[in-house]
Each structure stands twice: as C-alpha cells, then as structure tokens.
Amino acid sequence: MPEDGALTMVTKPELARRMVKRALAAGEPFTYPPADELYGGSRTLRA
C-alpha cells in the first residue's frame, strides 16, 4: 500500500503492460505474451 493510503484504479490491460515492461527490463526472454480478447483489444498493450 502507498504510504499515503491512496489507492489508484488500474485496468487489467494496464497491469499487463506494466508486467511486460518489467519483464523486458529484467531481460526475461519471451517471444510473445498470450492474450485473450480483453488484452488483445488494448491498443497500448499490443504496442
């Protein structure tokens, strides 16, 4: 939890985008992430 106690709403595609970004930064090898229609419909995640 943040120190100020404030929580922020984040969508599932945004969480996935952040996870992919962290995996790439850590050098984790993968060719593509699997995605269903929810994640595949996110333009920012596909980019």
C-alpha positions, 0 to 999 in steps of 0.5 A, spaced: 500 500 500 502 507 498 504 510 504 499 515 503 493 510 503 491 512 496 489 507 492 489 508 484 484 504 479 488 500 474 485 496 468 487 489 467 490 491 460 494 496 464 497 491 469 499 487 463 503 492 460 506 494 466 508 486 467 511 486 460 515 492 461 518 489 467 519 483 464 523 486 458 527 490 463 529 484 467 531 481 460 526 475 461 526 472 454 519 471 451 517 471 444 510 473 445 505 474 451 498 470 450 492 474 450 485 473 450 480 478 447 480 483 453 488 484 452 488 483 445 483 489 444 488 494 448 491 498 443 497 500 448 498 493 450 499 490 443 504 496 442 
